[in-house]
Amino acid sequence: MLGLDLSLFKRDVLNERWNISLEEHIIDMAWSPDMSHLVAATAEGRIILIDNYGDSAAYKQIGEHALGANSVSWRPDGLQFASSGQDGKVQVWDGVTGKLLQLIDADNDWVAKATYHPQRPILAIAAGRSFKCWTETEGIIYESADHASTIADIGWSPDGSAVAVAAYNGVTLHYPVQQSEPRKYQWKGSSLLLTWSPDAKYIATGEQDSTVHFWDVNSGTDAQMSGFSTKVLELSWHSSGQWLATGGGNTICIWDCRGNGPTGREPQYLRYHFDKVTQIAYQPSGHYLASADIDEFLLLWEPEKHDKIISATSLSAPATCIRWTTKGDILAVGQQDGVIETFLIKNAHV
């Protein structure tokens, strides 16, 4: 572990609540809307339901995906959640008991992601080159033609009217509720992940060629940001939609997306990480940004005020998932060694 001196930073900000060890690489996590549960998926395929008691937690394995799990997502009412895996299956679970309710065969050997609509019980599924939408009462209600490659990522628009799909040759917007024709944003490259701005003005993608792409959703115009040292697998929007934080190396860039957008603007640089950043996440509401790196440090920032660290702590292994609760007061950090730690954020202003 390289030399970040933790004694220089406030230690009463990141207050540990509880930690558990699942002894397997944490691939994804998701909080229930009421924060009473946290569901975790491991790279080996286990699905773990965690009861959150505040200062303590209890957990149980409720199932698994053969070959490995990929994603977990809660239905917006918090009564159910879904998991996807490399076995070509999506599993729908009871959010309290952990009972398996539905098994969806995606007719593929790889389901990269399954994610619920932000307001309705509609599940979007990325299976190989195909994108589908499913409901409990109607089954598959929408299915796309094959994309140019295996789908890397999908994401609902903030209002739930569209789903963006990232694959080779750009981003495709699907409208499964309206059943209207998809819209294509062409780009000759390989997108690895995507994220909508909270105001739905932009879609940002992290690229295989170590760039970040910005798409103006209405006009279809695009901009590209380059100069990253690695492929970009870390993107997070400020809740206002005015700033985007990106990784892609050991420096975090904060892009100003106000007005006419980031084109031609120099980003703000956050430089305290000594090695590659593995995770970044803005609060869902609020101004704090959490980041983690290969050197097993977790840092807390407030970029709107300055480029200094508010607080820092060490982890037991590099972070693989950072998930805020909806209120933004609790942070869960999943790690390569299977440890999940939660922190209460308080007294953060400096």
MARMI-371334 format. One record per residue (C-alpha): residue in three letters; x, y, z; residue number from 0. Coordinates in nm, 3 decimals. Each point is the difference from the previous one (the first is absolute). Layout:
N
 resn       X       Y       Z resi
  Ala       X       Y       Z  NUM
...
end
This chain:
350
 resn       X       Y       Z resi
  Met   0.000   0.000   0.000    0
  Leu   0.145   0.335  -0.104    1
  Gly   0.045   0.302   0.215    2
  Leu  -0.318   0.192   0.072    3
  Asp   0.034   0.124   0.359    4
  Leu  -0.345  -0.050   0.153    5
  Ser   0.093   0.202   0.308    6
  Leu  -0.025   0.316  -0.212    7
  Phe  -0.374  -0.037  -0.054    8
  Lys  -0.310   0.021   0.215    9
  Arg  -0.086  -0.346   0.133   10
  Asp  -0.348   0.079   0.139   11
  Val  -0.154   0.034  -0.348   12
  Leu   0.012  -0.358  -0.128   13
  Asn  -0.153  -0.179   0.299   14
  Glu  -0.004  -0.377  -0.044   15
  Arg  -0.339  -0.156   0.074   16
  Trp   0.055  -0.370  -0.067   17
  Asn   0.205  -0.233  -0.213   18
  Ile  -0.048  -0.358  -0.115   19
  Ser   0.213  -0.237  -0.205   20
  Leu  -0.145  -0.213  -0.278   21
  Glu   0.349  -0.127  -0.094   22
  Glu  -0.067   0.049  -0.372   23
  His   0.058   0.293  -0.237   24
  Ile  -0.300   0.239   0.018   25
  Ile  -0.119   0.062  -0.355   26
  Asp  -0.312   0.212   0.072   27
  Met  -0.218   0.131   0.284   28
  Ala  -0.327   0.189   0.034   29
  Trp  -0.185   0.160   0.293   30
  Ser  -0.374  -0.050   0.036   31
  Pro  -0.192   0.330  -0.031   32
  Asp  -0.070   0.007   0.377   33
  Met   0.363  -0.097   0.083   34
  Ser  -0.116  -0.297   0.208   35
  His   0.185  -0.244  -0.227   36
  Leu   0.312  -0.015  -0.210   37
  Val   0.032  -0.269  -0.266   38
  Ala   0.344  -0.108  -0.119   39
  Ala   0.118  -0.218  -0.287   40
  Thr   0.340  -0.167  -0.015   41
  Ala   0.211  -0.072  -0.305   42
  Glu  -0.027  -0.369   0.085   43
  Gly  -0.380   0.025  -0.029   44
  Arg  -0.141   0.020   0.354   45
  Ile  -0.298   0.228   0.071   46
  Ile   0.004   0.130   0.358   47
  Leu  -0.287   0.181   0.175   48
  Ile   0.119   0.221   0.287   49
  Asp  -0.231   0.133   0.272   50
  Asn   0.119   0.348   0.097   51
  Tyr  -0.055   0.074   0.370   52
  Gly   0.193   0.327   0.004   53
  Asp   0.301  -0.084   0.216   54
  Ser  -0.007  -0.370  -0.088   55
  Ala  -0.112  -0.235  -0.276   56
  Ala  -0.104  -0.360  -0.062   57
  Tyr   0.029  -0.177  -0.332   58
  Lys  -0.088  -0.321  -0.179   59
  Gln   0.067  -0.153  -0.338   60
  Ile  -0.330  -0.035  -0.183   61
  Gly   0.120  -0.141  -0.331   62
  Glu   0.264   0.011  -0.268   63
  His   0.074   0.028  -0.371   64
  Ala   0.212  -0.275  -0.155   65
  Leu   0.335   0.133  -0.128   66
  Gly  -0.045   0.339   0.165   67
  Ala  -0.240   0.288   0.070   68
  Asn   0.002   0.334  -0.181   69
  Ser  -0.257   0.241   0.144   70
  Val  -0.274   0.064   0.256   71
  Ser  -0.286   0.254  -0.008   72
  Trp  -0.297   0.083   0.226   73
  Arg  -0.352   0.054  -0.125   74
  Pro  -0.097   0.361   0.086   75
  Asp  -0.254  -0.110   0.263   76
  Gly   0.270  -0.199   0.181   77
  Leu  -0.207  -0.320   0.011   78
  Gln   0.217  -0.191  -0.247   79
  Phe   0.343   0.005  -0.157   80
  Ala   0.159  -0.166  -0.300   81
  Ser   0.341  -0.154  -0.062   82
  Ser   0.171  -0.093  -0.327   83
  Gly   0.284  -0.235  -0.078   84
  Gln   0.225  -0.182  -0.240   85
  Asp  -0.239  -0.295  -0.004   86
  Gly  -0.236   0.186  -0.235   87
  Lys  -0.258   0.042   0.275   88
  Val  -0.172   0.286   0.182   89
  Gln  -0.133  -0.087   0.345   90
  Val  -0.271   0.204   0.175   91
  Trp   0.000  -0.017   0.381   92
  Asp  -0.228   0.100   0.286   93
  Gly   0.164   0.303   0.160   94
  Val  -0.075  -0.104   0.360   95
  Thr   0.012  -0.379   0.012   96
  Gly   0.246  -0.056  -0.284   97
  Lys  -0.231  -0.259  -0.159   98
  Leu   0.049  -0.058  -0.374   99
  Leu  -0.315   0.126  -0.175  100
  Gln   0.081  -0.017  -0.371  101
  Leu   0.268  -0.151  -0.221  102
  Ile   0.040   0.168  -0.339  103
  Asp   0.193  -0.186  -0.266  104
  Ala   0.157   0.262  -0.224  105
  Asp   0.094  -0.254  -0.270  106
  Asn   0.362   0.102   0.027  107
  Asp   0.310  -0.114   0.185  108
  Trp   0.066   0.347   0.143  109
  Val  -0.234   0.258   0.156  110
  Ala   0.219   0.305   0.053  111
  Lys  -0.259   0.202   0.189  112
  Ala  -0.361   0.004   0.120  113
  Thr  -0.130   0.331   0.133  114
  Tyr  -0.344   0.118   0.108  115
  His  -0.190   0.301  -0.136  116
  Pro   0.035   0.295   0.243  117
  Gln  -0.376   0.019   0.070  118
  Arg  -0.169  -0.311  -0.142  119
  Pro   0.040  -0.381   0.036  120
  Ile   0.167  -0.039  -0.341  121
  Leu   0.331  -0.182  -0.018  122
  Ala   0.254   0.083  -0.274  123
  Ile   0.229  -0.289  -0.092  124
  Ala   0.323   0.003  -0.204  125
  Ala   0.061  -0.353  -0.130  126
  Gly   0.281  -0.044  -0.251  127
  Arg  -0.076   0.233  -0.292  128
  Ser  -0.369   0.028   0.084  129
  Phe  -0.189   0.237   0.228  130
  Lys  -0.334  -0.101   0.153  131
  Cys  -0.260   0.134   0.239  132
  Trp  -0.203  -0.228   0.230  133
  Thr  -0.289   0.036   0.243  134
  Glu  -0.130  -0.251   0.250  135
  Thr  -0.350   0.000  -0.149  136
  Glu   0.078   0.012  -0.374  137
  Gly   0.344  -0.157  -0.036  138
  Ile   0.217   0.142  -0.280  139
  Ile  -0.167   0.321  -0.124  140
  Tyr   0.286   0.127  -0.218  141
  Glu   0.297  -0.154  -0.179  142
  Ser   0.256   0.174  -0.216  143
  Ala   0.178  -0.114  -0.312  144
  Asp   0.359  -0.107   0.059  145
  His   0.247   0.280   0.068  146
  Ala   0.343   0.021  -0.167  147
  Ser   0.165  -0.184   0.289  148
  Thr  -0.072  -0.146   0.341  149
  Ile  -0.172   0.271   0.205  150
  Ala   0.236   0.148   0.258  151
  Asp  -0.245   0.211   0.202  152
  Ile  -0.358   0.128   0.014  153
  Gly  -0.167   0.282   0.192  154
  Trp  -0.353   0.141   0.037  155
  Ser  -0.050   0.371  -0.060  156
  Pro  -0.087   0.187   0.322  157
  Asp  -0.370   0.013  -0.093  158
  Gly  -0.008  -0.361  -0.121  159
  Ser  -0.106   0.085  -0.354  160
  Ala   0.307  -0.151  -0.170  161
  Val   0.281  -0.248   0.051  162
  Ala   0.349   0.079  -0.128  163
  Val   0.203  -0.299  -0.120  164
  Ala   0.380   0.013  -0.035  165
  Ala   0.179  -0.231  -0.241  166
  Tyr   0.242   0.025  -0.292  167
  Asn  -0.081   0.285  -0.242  168
  Gly  -0.159   0.229   0.256  169
  Val  -0.314   0.031   0.210  170
  Thr  -0.353  -0.102  -0.094  171
  Leu  -0.309   0.151   0.166  172
  His  -0.294  -0.240   0.032  173
  Tyr  -0.356   0.102   0.093  174
  Pro  -0.156  -0.321   0.137  175
  Val  -0.301   0.166   0.163  176
  Gln  -0.099   0.201  -0.310  177
  Gln   0.107  -0.287  -0.230  178
  Ser   0.148   0.254  -0.242  179
  Glu   0.306  -0.040  -0.223  180
  Pro   0.347   0.011   0.164  181
  Arg   0.228   0.300  -0.053  182
  Lys   0.367  -0.055  -0.079  183
  Tyr   0.294   0.215   0.112  184
  Gln   0.280  -0.114  -0.229  185
  Trp   0.359  -0.029   0.120  186
  Lys   0.270  -0.225  -0.141  187
  Gly   0.129  -0.137   0.326  188
  Ser  -0.075  -0.237   0.287  189
  Ser  -0.197   0.145   0.292  190
  Leu   0.050  -0.178   0.334  191
  Leu  -0.251   0.176   0.224  192
  Leu  -0.249   0.284  -0.012  193
  Thr  -0.178   0.237   0.234  194
  Trp  -0.280   0.255  -0.049  195
  Ser   0.030   0.345   0.148  196
  Pro  -0.275   0.051   0.262  197
  Asp  -0.157   0.273  -0.215  198
  Ala   0.003  -0.240  -0.301  199
  Lys   0.192   0.252  -0.209  200
  Tyr   0.304  -0.224  -0.057  201
  Ile   0.101  -0.361  -0.026  202
  Ala   0.367  -0.057   0.085  203
  Thr   0.190  -0.315  -0.094  204
  Gly   0.334  -0.141   0.108  205
  Glu   0.193  -0.143  -0.293  206
  Gln   0.240  -0.284  -0.070  207
  Asp   0.239   0.246  -0.172  208
  Ser   0.052   0.201   0.323  209
  Thr  -0.242   0.280  -0.084  210
  Val  -0.331   0.132   0.133  211
  His  -0.285   0.080  -0.238  212
  Phe  -0.276   0.254   0.068  213
  Trp  -0.324  -0.021  -0.198  214
  Asp  -0.253   0.284  -0.005  215
  Val  -0.320  -0.203   0.018  216
  Asn  -0.223   0.249  -0.183  217
  Ser   0.229   0.109  -0.283  218
  Gly   0.206  -0.317  -0.034  219
  Thr   0.324   0.200  -0.011  220
  Asp   0.298  -0.147   0.179  221
  Ala   0.330   0.095   0.159  222
  Gln   0.300  -0.210   0.093  223
  Met   0.240   0.045   0.289  224
  Ser   0.338  -0.173  -0.031  225
  Gly   0.331  -0.022   0.187  226
  Phe  -0.099  -0.264   0.255  227
  Ser   0.272  -0.251   0.089  228
  Thr  -0.230  -0.307   0.003  229
  Lys  -0.336  -0.102  -0.142  230
  Val  -0.270   0.192   0.183  231
  Leu  -0.212  -0.215   0.233  232
  Glu  -0.094   0.268   0.256  233
  Leu  -0.268   0.264  -0.064  234
  Ser  -0.228   0.181   0.246  235
  Trp  -0.231   0.301  -0.037  236
  His  -0.064   0.267   0.260  237
  Ser  -0.370  -0.001   0.097  238
  Ser  -0.054   0.333  -0.178  239
  Gly   0.131  -0.133  -0.332  240
  Gln   0.249   0.287  -0.011  241
  Trp   0.319  -0.201   0.061  242
  Leu   0.127  -0.340  -0.106  243
  Ala   0.282  -0.176   0.186  244
  Thr   0.218  -0.240  -0.200  245
  Gly   0.278  -0.244   0.087  246
  Gly   0.224  -0.166  -0.256  247
  Gly   0.326   0.024   0.196  248
  Asn   0.117   0.131   0.337  249
  Thr  -0.151   0.348  -0.050  250
  Ile  -0.371   0.080   0.025  251
  Cys  -0.129   0.256  -0.250  252
  Ile  -0.307   0.213   0.074  253
  Trp  -0.156   0.122  -0.327  254
  Asp  -0.214   0.316  -0.004  255
  Cys  -0.314  -0.087  -0.197  256
  Arg  -0.191   0.323   0.061  257
  Gly  -0.119   0.217  -0.287  258
  Asn   0.146  -0.123  -0.328  259
  Gly   0.169  -0.297   0.162  260
  Pro   0.356  -0.117   0.062  261
  Thr   0.147   0.058  -0.347  262
  Gly   0.299   0.235   0.017  263
  Arg  -0.001   0.015   0.380  264
  Glu   0.288  -0.115   0.218  265
  Pro  -0.120  -0.240   0.272  266
  Gln   0.067   0.032   0.370  267
  Tyr   0.262  -0.257   0.106  268
  Leu  -0.009  -0.198   0.326  269
  Arg   0.350  -0.145   0.037  270
  Tyr   0.046  -0.166   0.340  271
  His  -0.021  -0.361  -0.123  272
  Phe   0.346  -0.153  -0.051  273
  Asp  -0.122  -0.289  -0.219  274
  Lys  -0.295  -0.082  -0.223  275
  Val  -0.346   0.105   0.115  276
  Thr  -0.235  -0.299   0.010  277
  Gln  -0.328   0.164   0.109  278
  Ile  -0.158   0.346   0.015  279
  Ala  -0.351   0.094   0.114  280
  Tyr  -0.175   0.331   0.068  281
  Gln  -0.267   0.016   0.269  282
  Pro  -0.351  -0.045  -0.146  283
  Ser  -0.087   0.334   0.156  284
  Gly   0.276   0.219   0.137  285
  His   0.347   0.099  -0.107  286
  Tyr   0.238  -0.266   0.130  287
  Leu   0.196  -0.229  -0.228  288
  Ala   0.141  -0.331   0.120  289
  Ser   0.292  -0.165  -0.181  290
  Ala   0.218  -0.306   0.052  291
  Asp   0.321  -0.133  -0.152  292
  Ile   0.217  -0.308  -0.046  293
  Asp   0.204   0.104   0.304  294
  Glu  -0.304  -0.081   0.220  295
  Phe  -0.087   0.358   0.097  296
  Leu  -0.347   0.154   0.016  297
  Leu  -0.009   0.380  -0.039  298
  Leu  -0.281   0.252   0.047  299
  Trp  -0.004   0.331  -0.192  300
  Glu  -0.216   0.309  -0.044  301
  Pro   0.116   0.113  -0.346  302
  Glu  -0.225   0.305  -0.024  303
  Lys   0.193   0.159   0.287  304
  His   0.360  -0.111  -0.062  305
  Asp   0.223  -0.279  -0.129  306
  Lys   0.109  -0.117   0.347  307
  Ile  -0.102  -0.318   0.180  308
  Ile  -0.260   0.036   0.273  309
  Ser   0.064  -0.341   0.152  310
  Ala   0.177  -0.327  -0.076  311
  Thr   0.020  -0.352   0.137  312
  Ser   0.166  -0.327  -0.095  313
  Leu  -0.181  -0.312  -0.120  314
  Ser   0.098  -0.366   0.019  315
  Ala   0.017  -0.033  -0.382  316
  Pro  -0.068   0.212  -0.311  317
  Ala  -0.363   0.109  -0.028  318
  Thr  -0.209  -0.159  -0.274  319
  Cys  -0.336   0.168   0.080  320
  Ile  -0.098   0.324   0.172  321
  Arg  -0.372   0.047   0.068  322
  Trp  -0.167   0.293   0.178  323
  Thr  -0.341  -0.031   0.163  324
  Thr  -0.273   0.213  -0.160  325
  Lys   0.033   0.257   0.279  326
  Gly   0.375   0.014  -0.053  327
  Asp   0.090  -0.040   0.367  328
  Ile   0.127  -0.360  -0.014  329
  Leu   0.270  -0.134  -0.231  330
  Ala   0.051  -0.372  -0.067  331
  Val   0.337  -0.110  -0.138  332
  Gly   0.045  -0.348  -0.148  333
  Gln   0.353  -0.128  -0.045  334
  Gln   0.204  -0.258  -0.190  335
  Asp   0.048  -0.216   0.309  336
  Gly  -0.376  -0.027   0.063  337
  Val  -0.016   0.253   0.284  338
  Ile  -0.292   0.246   0.000  339
  Glu   0.038   0.304   0.223  340
  Thr  -0.260   0.269   0.064  341
  Phe   0.074   0.354   0.113  342
  Leu  -0.218   0.275   0.144  343
  Ile   0.100   0.336  -0.150  344
  Lys  -0.016   0.291   0.243  345
  Asn   0.187   0.317   0.100  346
  Ala   0.137   0.018  -0.352  347
  His   0.012   0.377  -0.057  348
  Val   0.347   0.155   0.037  349
end
